[in-house]
Amino acid sequence: MPRVNRTVALSLLIVCSLVFLLFQLYYYRKYVGKQTGPHILNPAGHLTTSQVQWTVKTFLALAQRFRLPLFLADTIALSLLSQDALRQQDLLVREPHCSFLCTGRPVTSFALQANRWKYDTGYGYQQPGFLLAAEQKGFELMELRGEDPRLASLDTLSGEQIPLHFLFRLHNYVIQVVFLYERSGNYLWHGPLRLQADMDRSFAPFKLLDYGYHSGAYDRPELILTVLDGLDVRVPRNVSSFVAQQKHARFLECRYREARNFLQLYPDDSSVVAVDFRRKAKTLLHLAARTLTQLGVPFWLSSGTCLGWFRQCNIISYSRDVDIGIFIKDYRPDIIAAFRKAGLSLKHKFGKVEDSLELSFLSDDIKLDIFFFYEDADVWNGGTQAKSGRKFKYIFPRFSLCWAEFLELKVRVPCETLDYVMANYGTTWNIPVTSWDWKTSPSNVQENGVWPVSEWEEVIQVY
């Protein structure tokens, strides 16, 4: 057997070692060397608490540096908080822990009032802009913009683009920043998150995001600065109220484009009488909203007032009243007293809490009709003819409630507005009808018996 040349063997070993070292170097530069900060995944491929905390801390430090008053809006993180927890957290020594921000999801949501966004582009105070600084820290950005609805009206449609959502990604962890805009109804609004065709749909776990599936409307929260997981974080003072609002925050814009088309076919009445009615109706609706909000009673635009919002973004001048709906489960015995205290007089009270309750108030010759809705096999409200005791029932498809803006007021409307309107006004809802009989004209009306004469004193009260 021939002897192996030592020089050849040594050379082969050296070549193999060099190839192995080159492979290690390539792997390091390709998959490891580009990472900054701690690895975001542990060996099992899961997010670690210290790494989540480091990512959020890095982002919040940037926000503090550029004086961006972000506040925590993440619903899961906020749901872990309570007023007692906040007070206890302020007493804790600042040390690494992750009891609130580490929710088990690869995303955390923050919100920012849009008027505080000053470092969109360029340089400020000789420092790199916030977005550039975030990029330098390794964050990738997906910026989502949309049309500014505050500039839309019956006279003009908005075309200006505003930032709605920023998604910052670092090592597959996403921080969502939701922009909140002030609206004329003295509330905050955020837009929907809509991806353009050329956007990366794998950039973030979009189904896990708290905000963006719909537009949303919120009361302005009072913020406090506290310590969460060793980090200075702003949070709503009333955490439970903010979380409850988020669950029911869906917002519907008025359909200005369709309203303009409608008014081109059917110009609005601009007479002195019509203008005066709209002014009084607006005042009455604002008064009703304040009164019911103080009582904690939710309501929505109903009947002709809802039709006016949906069809023409305004009060129907020939309707001569304001209509709202309230679920009977939200009825309070002090509603009548509250409206009287607000300066309204009770015009009539029909029905009773158990069946077909309806209230009507008068203010400055304008009527406010409050229809109470019942939920059993159907969703319905009742009506009563005073002179005969005849009962009527108006059946609606089941609906949920959304926020909308109407007459510079944040109000609720049925989310399924078209179905709601069509139930009441049929397929010709888009054609004005100035002559209306509440007993026969609605598409959803049906006879519902007669009140026993023995109950008339209770169920038919006219003032």
C-alpha positions as a Markdown table, in Angstrom:
| # | Residue | x | y | z |
|---|---|---|---|---|
| 1 | Met | 0.0 | 0.0 | 0.0 |
| 2 | Pro | 1.6 | 3.3 | -1.1 |
| 3 | Arg | 2.4 | 5.8 | 1.7 |
| 4 | Val | 0.3 | 9.1 | 1.7 |
| 5 | Asn | 2.4 | 12.2 | 1.1 |
| 6 | Arg | 2.3 | 14.3 | 4.2 |
| 7 | Thr | 2.5 | 17.5 | 2.3 |
| 8 | Val | -0.6 | 16.6 | 0.2 |
| 9 | Ala | -2.6 | 15.6 | 3.2 |
| 10 | Leu | -1.7 | 18.8 | 5.1 |
| 11 | Ser | -2.7 | 20.8 | 2.0 |
| 12 | Leu | -6.1 | 19.1 | 1.8 |
| 13 | Leu | -6.8 | 19.8 | 5.5 |
| 14 | Ile | -5.9 | 23.4 | 5.1 |
| 15 | Val | -8.2 | 23.8 | 2.0 |
| 16 | Cys | -11.1 | 22.1 | 3.8 |
| 17 | Ser | -10.6 | 24.4 | 6.8 |
| 18 | Leu | -10.6 | 27.5 | 4.7 |
| 19 | Val | -13.8 | 26.4 | 2.9 |
| 20 | Phe | -15.5 | 25.8 | 6.2 |
| 21 | Leu | -14.4 | 29.2 | 7.6 |
| 22 | Leu | -15.6 | 30.9 | 4.4 |
| 23 | Phe | -19.0 | 29.3 | 4.8 |
| 24 | Gln | -19.2 | 30.4 | 8.4 |
| 25 | Leu | -18.3 | 33.9 | 7.4 |
| 26 | Tyr | -20.9 | 33.9 | 4.6 |
| 27 | Tyr | -23.6 | 32.6 | 6.9 |
| 28 | Tyr | -22.8 | 35.2 | 9.6 |
| 29 | Arg | -22.9 | 38.1 | 7.2 |
| 30 | Lys | -26.0 | 36.8 | 5.4 |
| 31 | Tyr | -28.2 | 35.9 | 8.4 |
| 32 | Val | -26.7 | 37.3 | 11.6 |
| 33 | Gly | -24.4 | 40.2 | 10.8 |
| 34 | Lys | -27.3 | 42.5 | 9.6 |
| 35 | Gln | -29.1 | 42.3 | 13.0 |
| 36 | Thr | -28.7 | 45.1 | 15.5 |
| 37 | Gly | -29.6 | 44.7 | 19.2 |
| 38 | Pro | -30.7 | 41.5 | 20.7 |
| 39 | His | -32.2 | 38.7 | 18.6 |
| 40 | Ile | -36.0 | 38.9 | 18.6 |
| 41 | Leu | -36.5 | 35.1 | 18.6 |
| 42 | Asn | -35.3 | 32.6 | 21.1 |
| 43 | Pro | -34.1 | 29.2 | 19.8 |
| 44 | Ala | -37.7 | 27.9 | 19.8 |
| 45 | Gly | -38.6 | 30.7 | 17.4 |
| 46 | His | -40.8 | 32.6 | 19.9 |
| 47 | Leu | -40.5 | 36.3 | 21.0 |
| 48 | Thr | -38.8 | 36.7 | 24.3 |
| 49 | Thr | -39.9 | 39.3 | 26.9 |
| 50 | Ser | -36.6 | 41.1 | 27.1 |
| 51 | Gln | -36.4 | 41.4 | 23.3 |
| 52 | Val | -39.9 | 42.8 | 23.1 |
| 53 | Gln | -39.1 | 45.2 | 25.8 |
| 54 | Trp | -35.9 | 46.3 | 24.1 |
| 55 | Thr | -37.7 | 46.9 | 20.8 |
| 56 | Val | -40.5 | 49.0 | 22.4 |
| 57 | Lys | -37.9 | 50.8 | 24.6 |
| 58 | Thr | -35.9 | 51.7 | 21.5 |
| 59 | Phe | -39.0 | 53.0 | 19.7 |
| 60 | Leu | -40.3 | 55.0 | 22.7 |
| 61 | Ala | -36.8 | 56.6 | 23.2 |
| 62 | Leu | -37.0 | 57.8 | 19.6 |
| 63 | Ala | -40.5 | 59.2 | 20.2 |
| 64 | Gln | -39.3 | 61.0 | 23.4 |
| 65 | Arg | -36.3 | 62.4 | 21.5 |
| 66 | Phe | -38.6 | 63.9 | 18.9 |
| 67 | Arg | -41.2 | 65.0 | 21.4 |
| 68 | Leu | -43.9 | 62.8 | 20.0 |
| 69 | Pro | -46.5 | 62.2 | 22.8 |
| 70 | Leu | -47.5 | 58.7 | 21.8 |
| 71 | Phe | -49.8 | 56.9 | 24.2 |
| 72 | Leu | -50.5 | 53.2 | 24.6 |
| 73 | Ala | -53.6 | 52.1 | 22.7 |
| 74 | Asp | -53.0 | 48.4 | 22.5 |
| 75 | Thr | -56.2 | 46.8 | 23.7 |
| 76 | Ile | -54.7 | 43.7 | 25.2 |
| 77 | Ala | -52.0 | 45.6 | 27.1 |
| 78 | Leu | -54.6 | 48.1 | 28.3 |
| 79 | Ser | -56.9 | 45.4 | 29.4 |
| 80 | Leu | -54.2 | 44.2 | 31.8 |
| 81 | Leu | -54.3 | 47.5 | 33.5 |
| 82 | Ser | -56.5 | 48.9 | 36.2 |
| 83 | Gln | -56.4 | 52.1 | 38.3 |
| 84 | Asp | -54.9 | 50.1 | 41.2 |
| 85 | Ala | -52.3 | 48.5 | 38.9 |
| 86 | Leu | -51.3 | 52.0 | 37.6 |
| 87 | Arg | -50.8 | 53.3 | 41.2 |
| 88 | Gln | -48.8 | 50.3 | 42.2 |
| 89 | Gln | -46.6 | 50.5 | 39.1 |
| 90 | Asp | -45.6 | 54.0 | 39.9 |
| 91 | Leu | -44.3 | 52.8 | 43.2 |
| 92 | Leu | -42.2 | 50.0 | 41.7 |
| 93 | Val | -38.5 | 50.3 | 41.3 |
| 94 | Arg | -37.7 | 50.6 | 37.6 |
| 95 | Glu | -36.3 | 47.2 | 36.7 |
| 96 | Pro | -36.6 | 44.9 | 33.7 |
| 97 | His | -39.9 | 43.1 | 33.7 |
| 98 | Cys | -42.6 | 42.7 | 31.1 |
| 99 | Ser | -46.0 | 42.2 | 32.7 |
| 100 | Phe | -48.0 | 44.5 | 30.4 |
| 101 | Leu | -46.3 | 45.2 | 27.1 |
| 102 | Cys | -45.5 | 41.5 | 26.4 |
| 103 | Thr | -48.9 | 40.4 | 25.3 |
| 104 | Gly | -47.9 | 37.3 | 23.4 |
| 105 | Arg | -48.6 | 39.0 | 20.1 |
| 106 | Pro | -45.9 | 40.2 | 17.7 |
| 107 | Val | -47.4 | 43.7 | 17.6 |
| 108 | Thr | -48.1 | 46.7 | 20.0 |
| 109 | Ser | -50.3 | 49.6 | 19.1 |
| 110 | Phe | -49.7 | 53.2 | 20.0 |
| 111 | Ala | -51.8 | 56.3 | 19.1 |
| 112 | Leu | -50.8 | 59.9 | 18.4 |
| 113 | Gln | -52.9 | 63.0 | 18.0 |
| 114 | Ala | -52.1 | 64.1 | 14.5 |
| 115 | Asn | -51.6 | 67.7 | 15.3 |
| 116 | Arg | -48.4 | 66.7 | 17.2 |
| 117 | Trp | -46.8 | 65.1 | 14.1 |
| 118 | Lys | -44.1 | 67.6 | 13.2 |
| 119 | Tyr | -41.2 | 65.6 | 11.9 |
| 120 | Asp | -42.8 | 64.1 | 8.8 |
| 121 | Thr | -39.9 | 64.9 | 6.5 |
| 122 | Gly | -36.6 | 66.8 | 6.5 |
| 123 | Tyr | -34.7 | 68.0 | 9.5 |
| 124 | Gly | -35.9 | 69.6 | 12.7 |
| 125 | Tyr | -33.7 | 71.4 | 15.3 |
| 126 | Gln | -30.7 | 70.1 | 13.4 |
| 127 | Gln | -31.6 | 66.5 | 14.2 |
| 128 | Pro | -32.6 | 63.8 | 11.7 |
| 129 | Gly | -36.4 | 63.5 | 11.2 |
| 130 | Phe | -38.2 | 60.8 | 13.2 |
| 131 | Leu | -38.6 | 58.5 | 10.3 |
| 132 | Leu | -35.0 | 58.7 | 9.3 |
| 133 | Ala | -33.9 | 58.1 | 12.9 |
| 134 | Ala | -36.1 | 55.1 | 13.1 |
| 135 | Glu | -34.6 | 53.7 | 9.9 |
| 136 | Gln | -31.1 | 54.2 | 11.3 |
| 137 | Lys | -32.1 | 52.1 | 14.3 |
| 138 | Gly | -33.1 | 49.3 | 11.9 |
| 139 | Phe | -36.9 | 49.8 | 11.8 |
| 140 | Glu | -38.6 | 49.2 | 8.5 |
| 141 | Leu | -41.6 | 51.4 | 7.7 |
| 142 | Met | -44.9 | 50.9 | 6.0 |
| 143 | Glu | -46.8 | 54.2 | 5.7 |
| 144 | Leu | -50.5 | 54.2 | 4.9 |
| 145 | Arg | -52.2 | 57.4 | 3.9 |
| 146 | Gly | -55.8 | 58.3 | 2.9 |
| 147 | Glu | -58.0 | 61.2 | 1.9 |
| 148 | Asp | -58.7 | 63.8 | 4.6 |
| 149 | Pro | -62.5 | 63.5 | 5.3 |
| 150 | Arg | -62.5 | 66.8 | 7.2 |
| 151 | Leu | -62.1 | 68.6 | 3.8 |
| 152 | Ala | -65.1 | 66.8 | 2.3 |
| 153 | Ser | -68.4 | 68.5 | 2.1 |
| 154 | Leu | -71.4 | 68.9 | -0.2 |
| 155 | Asp | -69.4 | 71.6 | -2.1 |
| 156 | Thr | -66.1 | 69.8 | -2.5 |
| 157 | Leu | -64.6 | 66.3 | -2.1 |
| 158 | Ser | -61.3 | 65.9 | -0.4 |
| 159 | Gly | -58.3 | 65.0 | -2.4 |
| 160 | Glu | -55.5 | 65.7 | 0.2 |
| 161 | Gln | -53.7 | 62.7 | 1.5 |
| 162 | Ile | -52.9 | 62.5 | 5.2 |
| 163 | Pro | -51.0 | 59.9 | 7.3 |
| 164 | Leu | -53.4 | 57.3 | 8.8 |
| 165 | His | -51.2 | 54.5 | 10.1 |
| 166 | Phe | -47.5 | 53.9 | 10.4 |
| 167 | Leu | -46.2 | 50.3 | 10.8 |
| 168 | Phe | -42.7 | 50.0 | 12.1 |
| 169 | Arg | -41.1 | 46.6 | 11.9 |
| 170 | Leu | -37.9 | 45.4 | 13.6 |
| 171 | His | -37.0 | 41.7 | 13.6 |
| 172 | Asn | -40.6 | 40.7 | 12.7 |
| 173 | Tyr | -42.0 | 42.7 | 15.7 |
| 174 | Val | -44.4 | 45.4 | 14.6 |
| 175 | Ile | -45.3 | 48.7 | 16.3 |
| 176 | Gln | -48.4 | 50.3 | 14.9 |
| 177 | Val | -48.9 | 54.1 | 15.3 |
| 178 | Val | -52.5 | 55.2 | 14.7 |
| 179 | Phe | -53.0 | 58.9 | 13.9 |
| 180 | Leu | -56.0 | 60.5 | 15.6 |
| 181 | Tyr | -57.5 | 63.6 | 14.0 |
| 182 | Glu | -59.7 | 66.2 | 15.6 |
| 183 | Arg | -63.2 | 66.4 | 14.0 |
| 184 | Ser | -65.7 | 69.2 | 14.1 |
| 185 | Gly | -67.9 | 67.2 | 16.5 |
| 186 | Asn | -65.2 | 67.6 | 19.2 |
| 187 | Tyr | -64.0 | 64.0 | 19.0 |
| 188 | Leu | -61.0 | 62.1 | 17.7 |
| 189 | Trp | -61.1 | 60.0 | 14.5 |
| 190 | His | -58.8 | 57.5 | 12.8 |
| 191 | Gly | -59.0 | 56.3 | 9.3 |
| 192 | Pro | -59.1 | 52.7 | 7.9 |
| 193 | Leu | -56.0 | 50.8 | 7.0 |
| 194 | Arg | -56.2 | 49.9 | 3.4 |
| 195 | Leu | -53.3 | 48.3 | 1.5 |
| 196 | Gln | -52.4 | 49.4 | -2.0 |
| 197 | Ala | -52.0 | 46.8 | -4.7 |
| 198 | Asp | -48.2 | 47.1 | -4.6 |
| 199 | Met | -47.8 | 46.8 | -0.8 |
| 200 | Asp | -46.3 | 43.9 | 0.9 |
| 201 | Arg | -49.1 | 41.9 | 2.6 |
| 202 | Ser | -46.7 | 39.9 | 4.6 |
| 203 | Phe | -45.2 | 43.0 | 6.2 |
| 204 | Ala | -47.3 | 42.7 | 9.4 |
| 205 | Pro | -49.8 | 40.4 | 11.0 |
| 206 | Phe | -52.7 | 42.6 | 9.8 |
| 207 | Lys | -55.4 | 40.4 | 11.3 |
| 208 | Leu | -53.9 | 41.0 | 14.7 |
| 209 | Leu | -53.9 | 44.8 | 14.5 |
| 210 | Asp | -56.3 | 46.5 | 16.9 |
| 211 | Tyr | -56.9 | 49.5 | 14.5 |
| 212 | Gly | -57.6 | 49.9 | 10.9 |
| 213 | Tyr | -60.3 | 47.3 | 10.0 |
| 214 | His | -62.7 | 50.2 | 10.1 |
| 215 | Ser | -62.5 | 53.9 | 10.7 |
| 216 | Gly | -63.0 | 54.8 | 14.4 |
| 217 | Ala | -64.3 | 57.6 | 16.6 |
| 218 | Tyr | -63.3 | 58.3 | 20.2 |
| 219 | Asp | -63.9 | 60.8 | 23.0 |
| 220 | Arg | -60.7 | 62.7 | 23.7 |
| 221 | Pro | -58.9 | 60.7 | 26.4 |
| 222 | Glu | -57.1 | 62.3 | 29.3 |
| 223 | Leu | -53.6 | 60.9 | 29.4 |
| 224 | Ile | -51.3 | 60.2 | 32.3 |
| 225 | Leu | -47.6 | 59.3 | 32.3 |
| 226 | Thr | -46.8 | 56.1 | 34.2 |
| 227 | Val | -44.2 | 53.3 | 34.4 |
| 228 | Leu | -45.0 | 50.1 | 32.6 |
| 229 | Asp | -42.4 | 47.3 | 32.5 |
| 230 | Gly | -39.7 | 49.8 | 33.5 |
| 231 | Leu | -40.6 | 52.2 | 30.7 |
| 232 | Asp | -42.2 | 55.6 | 30.8 |
| 233 | Val | -45.5 | 55.2 | 28.9 |
| 234 | Arg | -48.5 | 57.5 | 28.4 |
| 235 | Val | -51.9 | 55.7 | 28.9 |
| 236 | Pro | -55.5 | 56.9 | 29.1 |
| 237 | Arg | -56.4 | 57.8 | 32.7 |
| 238 | Asn | -59.7 | 55.9 | 32.3 |
| 239 | Val | -58.3 | 52.7 | 30.8 |
| 240 | Ser | -61.6 | 50.7 | 31.0 |
| 241 | Ser | -63.5 | 53.5 | 29.3 |
| 242 | Phe | -61.0 | 53.7 | 26.4 |
| 243 | Val | -61.0 | 49.9 | 25.9 |
| 244 | Ala | -64.8 | 49.9 | 25.9 |
| 245 | Gln | -64.9 | 52.7 | 23.3 |
| 246 | Gln | -62.5 | 50.8 | 21.1 |
| 247 | Lys | -64.9 | 47.8 | 20.9 |
| 248 | His | -67.6 | 50.0 | 19.5 |
| 249 | Ala | -65.7 | 52.7 | 17.7 |
| 250 | Arg | -66.6 | 51.9 | 14.1 |
| 251 | Phe | -67.3 | 55.1 | 12.2 |
| 252 | Leu | -69.2 | 55.7 | 9.0 |
| 253 | Glu | -68.6 | 58.8 | 6.8 |
| 254 | Cys | -71.5 | 60.7 | 5.3 |
| 255 | Arg | -71.8 | 59.8 | 1.6 |
| 256 | Tyr | -71.0 | 63.2 | 0.2 |
| 257 | Arg | -70.6 | 62.0 | -3.4 |
| 258 | Glu | -74.1 | 60.4 | -3.4 |
| 259 | Ala | -75.6 | 63.3 | -1.5 |
| 260 | Arg | -74.3 | 65.7 | -4.2 |
| 261 | Asn | -75.8 | 63.6 | -6.9 |
| 262 | Phe | -79.1 | 63.5 | -5.0 |
| 263 | Leu | -79.2 | 67.3 | -4.5 |
| 264 | Gln | -78.5 | 67.9 | -8.2 |
| 265 | Leu | -81.7 | 66.0 | -8.9 |
| 266 | Tyr | -83.7 | 67.4 | -6.0 |
| 267 | Pro | -82.3 | 70.8 | -4.9 |
| 268 | Asp | -82.7 | 71.5 | -1.2 |
| 269 | Asp | -85.2 | 74.0 | 0.0 |
| 270 | Ser | -83.4 | 77.3 | 0.8 |
| 271 | Ser | -86.4 | 79.3 | 1.9 |
| 272 | Val | -86.3 | 81.2 | 5.2 |
| 273 | Val | -88.7 | 78.7 | 6.8 |
| 274 | Ala | -86.5 | 75.7 | 5.8 |
| 275 | Val | -83.3 | 77.3 | 6.9 |
| 276 | Asp | -84.9 | 78.3 | 10.2 |
| 277 | Phe | -86.1 | 74.7 | 10.7 |
| 278 | Arg | -82.7 | 73.2 | 10.1 |
| 279 | Arg | -81.2 | 75.6 | 12.6 |
| 280 | Lys | -83.7 | 74.7 | 15.3 |
| 281 | Ala | -83.4 | 71.0 | 14.5 |
| 282 | Lys | -79.7 | 71.1 | 14.9 |
| 283 | Thr | -80.0 | 72.9 | 18.2 |
| 284 | Leu | -82.6 | 70.3 | 19.4 |
| 285 | Leu | -80.4 | 67.3 | 18.3 |
| 286 | His | -77.4 | 68.8 | 20.2 |
| 287 | Leu | -79.6 | 69.3 | 23.3 |
| 288 | Ala | -81.0 | 65.7 | 23.1 |
| 289 | Ala | -77.5 | 64.3 | 22.8 |
| 290 | Arg | -76.2 | 66.2 | 25.8 |
| 291 | Thr | -79.2 | 65.2 | 27.9 |
| 292 | Leu | -78.9 | 61.5 | 27.0 |
| 293 | Thr | -75.1 | 61.4 | 27.3 |
| 294 | Gln | -75.5 | 62.8 | 30.9 |
| 295 | Leu | -77.9 | 60.0 | 31.6 |
| 296 | Gly | -75.6 | 57.4 | 30.0 |
| 297 | Val | -78.3 | 56.4 | 27.5 |
| 298 | Pro | -77.1 | 55.5 | 24.0 |
| 299 | Phe | -79.3 | 56.6 | 21.1 |
| 300 | Trp | -79.1 | 56.6 | 17.3 |
| 301 | Leu | -80.6 | 58.6 | 14.4 |
| 302 | Ser | -83.8 | 57.0 | 13.3 |
| 303 | Ser | -86.6 | 57.4 | 10.7 |
| 304 | Gly | -86.5 | 60.7 | 8.7 |
| 305 | Thr | -83.5 | 62.0 | 10.5 |
| 306 | Cys | -81.5 | 58.9 | 9.7 |
| 307 | Leu | -82.7 | 59.1 | 6.1 |
| 308 | Gly | -81.6 | 62.7 | 5.9 |
| 309 | Trp | -78.1 | 61.8 | 7.1 |
| 310 | Phe | -77.8 | 58.8 | 4.7 |
| 311 | Arg | -79.3 | 60.3 | 1.7 |
| 312 | Gln | -78.3 | 64.0 | 1.7 |
| 313 | Cys | -76.0 | 64.5 | 4.7 |
| 314 | Asn | -78.5 | 67.0 | 6.2 |
| 315 | Ile | -81.8 | 67.4 | 7.9 |
| 316 | Ile | -84.8 | 66.9 | 5.6 |
| 317 | Ser | -86.4 | 70.3 | 5.6 |
| 318 | Tyr | -90.0 | 69.1 | 5.2 |
| 319 | Ser | -89.7 | 66.4 | 7.9 |
| 320 | Arg | -90.6 | 69.0 | 10.7 |
| 321 | Asp | -89.2 | 66.9 | 13.5 |
| 322 | Val | -86.1 | 65.1 | 14.9 |
| 323 | Asp | -86.3 | 61.3 | 15.3 |
| 324 | Ile | -84.0 | 59.1 | 17.4 |
| 325 | Gly | -84.1 | 55.5 | 18.6 |
| 326 | Ile | -83.2 | 53.9 | 21.9 |
| 327 | Phe | -83.2 | 50.2 | 22.9 |
| 328 | Ile | -85.8 | 49.6 | 25.6 |
| 329 | Lys | -83.1 | 47.9 | 27.7 |
| 330 | Asp | -81.5 | 51.3 | 28.0 |
| 331 | Tyr | -84.6 | 53.1 | 29.2 |
| 332 | Arg | -84.4 | 55.1 | 32.4 |
| 333 | Pro | -87.4 | 56.3 | 34.5 |
| 334 | Asp | -85.8 | 59.8 | 34.8 |
| 335 | Ile | -85.6 | 60.4 | 31.1 |
| 336 | Ile | -88.7 | 62.6 | 31.1 |
| 337 | Ala | -87.6 | 64.6 | 34.1 |
| 338 | Ala | -84.1 | 65.1 | 32.4 |
| 339 | Phe | -85.6 | 66.5 | 29.2 |
| 340 | Arg | -88.0 | 68.8 | 31.2 |
| 341 | Lys | -85.0 | 70.1 | 33.1 |
| 342 | Ala | -83.3 | 70.7 | 29.8 |
| 343 | Gly | -86.2 | 73.0 | 28.8 |
| 344 | Leu | -88.3 | 70.7 | 26.7 |
| 345 | Ser | -92.0 | 70.0 | 27.3 |
| 346 | Leu | -93.5 | 66.6 | 27.0 |
| 347 | Lys | -96.0 | 66.5 | 24.1 |
| 348 | His | -97.2 | 62.9 | 24.4 |
| 349 | Lys | -96.3 | 59.6 | 26.0 |
| 350 | Phe | -97.7 | 56.5 | 24.3 |
| 351 | Gly | -97.4 | 52.8 | 25.3 |
| 352 | Lys | -95.5 | 51.5 | 28.4 |
| 353 | Val | -92.1 | 50.2 | 29.1 |
| 354 | Glu | -93.2 | 46.6 | 28.4 |
| 355 | Asp | -94.8 | 47.4 | 25.1 |
| 356 | Ser | -94.6 | 50.1 | 22.3 |
| 357 | Leu | -93.2 | 53.0 | 24.4 |
| 358 | Glu | -92.8 | 56.3 | 22.6 |
| 359 | Leu | -92.0 | 59.8 | 23.9 |
| 360 | Ser | -92.4 | 63.1 | 22.1 |
| 361 | Phe | -91.0 | 66.4 | 23.3 |
| 362 | Leu | -91.4 | 69.9 | 22.0 |
| 363 | Ser | -88.8 | 72.7 | 21.8 |
| 364 | Asp | -89.3 | 75.9 | 20.0 |
| 365 | Asp | -92.1 | 74.4 | 17.9 |
| 366 | Ile | -89.9 | 71.5 | 16.8 |
| 367 | Lys | -90.8 | 68.0 | 17.9 |
| 368 | Leu | -88.3 | 65.4 | 19.2 |
| 369 | Asp | -89.7 | 61.8 | 18.7 |
| 370 | Ile | -88.0 | 59.1 | 20.8 |
| 371 | Phe | -88.8 | 55.6 | 19.6 |
| 372 | Phe | -88.0 | 52.7 | 21.9 |
| 373 | Phe | -86.9 | 49.5 | 20.2 |
| 374 | Tyr | -87.7 | 46.0 | 21.4 |
| 375 | Glu | -85.8 | 42.8 | 20.6 |
| 376 | Asp | -87.6 | 39.5 | 20.7 |
| 377 | Ala | -88.2 | 37.4 | 17.6 |
| 378 | Asp | -88.0 | 40.7 | 15.7 |
| 379 | Val | -86.5 | 44.1 | 16.2 |
| 380 | Trp | -89.3 | 46.6 | 16.3 |
| 381 | Asn | -90.7 | 49.8 | 17.7 |
| 382 | Gly | -94.4 | 50.6 | 18.3 |
| 383 | Gly | -96.8 | 53.4 | 17.4 |
| 384 | Thr | -100.2 | 54.3 | 18.9 |
| 385 | Gln | -103.1 | 56.3 | 17.4 |
| 386 | Ala | -104.4 | 58.5 | 20.3 |
| 387 | Lys | -108.0 | 58.8 | 19.2 |
| 388 | Ser | -108.6 | 55.0 | 18.6 |
| 389 | Gly | -106.1 | 53.2 | 20.7 |
| 390 | Arg | -104.9 | 51.3 | 17.6 |
| 391 | Lys | -101.4 | 49.9 | 17.9 |
| 392 | Phe | -98.8 | 49.6 | 15.1 |
| 393 | Lys | -95.5 | 47.8 | 14.8 |
| 394 | Tyr | -92.5 | 48.7 | 12.7 |
| 395 | Ile | -90.2 | 45.8 | 12.0 |
| 396 | Phe | -86.5 | 46.2 | 11.2 |
| 397 | Pro | -83.7 | 43.8 | 10.3 |
| 398 | Arg | -81.3 | 43.3 | 13.2 |
| 399 | Phe | -78.6 | 46.0 | 13.2 |
| 400 | Ser | -75.5 | 47.1 | 15.1 |
| 401 | Leu | -74.6 | 50.7 | 15.8 |
| 402 | Cys | -71.8 | 52.8 | 14.4 |
| 403 | Trp | -70.6 | 56.4 | 15.0 |
| 404 | Ala | -71.1 | 59.1 | 12.4 |
| 405 | Glu | -70.9 | 62.9 | 12.2 |
| 406 | Phe | -74.1 | 64.8 | 11.6 |
| 407 | Leu | -74.6 | 68.6 | 12.0 |
| 408 | Glu | -71.2 | 68.9 | 13.8 |
| 409 | Leu | -72.2 | 66.2 | 16.3 |
| 410 | Lys | -70.8 | 62.7 | 16.9 |
| 411 | Val | -73.9 | 60.5 | 16.8 |
| 412 | Arg | -74.7 | 56.8 | 16.3 |
| 413 | Val | -76.4 | 55.4 | 13.3 |
| 414 | Pro | -77.3 | 51.9 | 12.3 |
| 415 | Cys | -74.2 | 50.3 | 10.7 |
| 416 | Glu | -76.4 | 48.5 | 8.2 |
| 417 | Thr | -77.9 | 51.9 | 7.2 |
| 418 | Leu | -79.2 | 50.9 | 3.8 |
| 419 | Asp | -81.1 | 47.9 | 5.2 |
| 420 | Tyr | -82.5 | 50.1 | 8.0 |
| 421 | Val | -83.6 | 52.8 | 5.7 |
| 422 | Met | -85.1 | 50.4 | 3.1 |
| 423 | Ala | -87.1 | 48.7 | 5.9 |
| 424 | Asn | -88.7 | 52.0 | 6.7 |
| 425 | Tyr | -88.9 | 53.6 | 3.2 |
| 426 | Gly | -88.7 | 50.8 | 0.7 |
| 427 | Thr | -86.7 | 50.6 | -2.5 |
| 428 | Thr | -87.8 | 54.2 | -3.4 |
| 429 | Trp | -86.1 | 55.8 | -0.4 |
| 430 | Asn | -84.0 | 57.9 | -2.7 |
| 431 | Ile | -87.0 | 59.8 | -4.0 |
| 432 | Pro | -88.4 | 62.6 | -1.8 |
| 433 | Val | -91.9 | 62.0 | -0.5 |
| 434 | Thr | -93.4 | 65.1 | 1.1 |
| 435 | Ser | -96.7 | 63.6 | 2.0 |
| 436 | Trp | -96.3 | 60.8 | 4.7 |
| 437 | Asp | -98.8 | 58.9 | 6.8 |
| 438 | Trp | -97.0 | 57.2 | 9.7 |
| 439 | Lys | -99.8 | 54.5 | 9.8 |
| 440 | Thr | -99.7 | 53.4 | 6.2 |
| 441 | Ser | -96.7 | 54.9 | 4.4 |
| 442 | Pro | -93.8 | 52.9 | 6.0 |
| 443 | Ser | -92.9 | 49.7 | 4.3 |
| 444 | Asn | -92.4 | 47.9 | 7.6 |
| 445 | Val | -95.6 | 48.9 | 9.4 |
| 446 | Gln | -98.2 | 46.3 | 10.5 |
| 447 | Glu | -101.3 | 46.4 | 12.7 |
| 448 | Asn | -100.6 | 45.3 | 16.3 |
| 449 | Gly | -104.0 | 45.2 | 18.0 |
| 450 | Val | -105.7 | 47.8 | 20.1 |
| 451 | Trp | -105.0 | 49.0 | 23.6 |
| 452 | Pro | -107.7 | 47.9 | 26.1 |
| 453 | Val | -109.8 | 51.0 | 27.1 |
| 454 | Ser | -109.0 | 50.2 | 30.7 |
| 455 | Glu | -105.3 | 51.0 | 30.0 |
| 456 | Trp | -105.8 | 54.2 | 27.9 |
| 457 | Glu | -105.1 | 56.5 | 30.9 |
| 458 | Glu | -101.7 | 54.9 | 31.2 |
| 459 | Val | -100.7 | 54.3 | 27.6 |
| 460 | Ile | -102.2 | 57.3 | 25.9 |
| 461 | Gln | -101.0 | 60.5 | 27.5 |
| 462 | Val | -101.3 | 63.7 | 25.4 |
| 463 | Tyr | -100.3 | 67.1 | 26.9 |
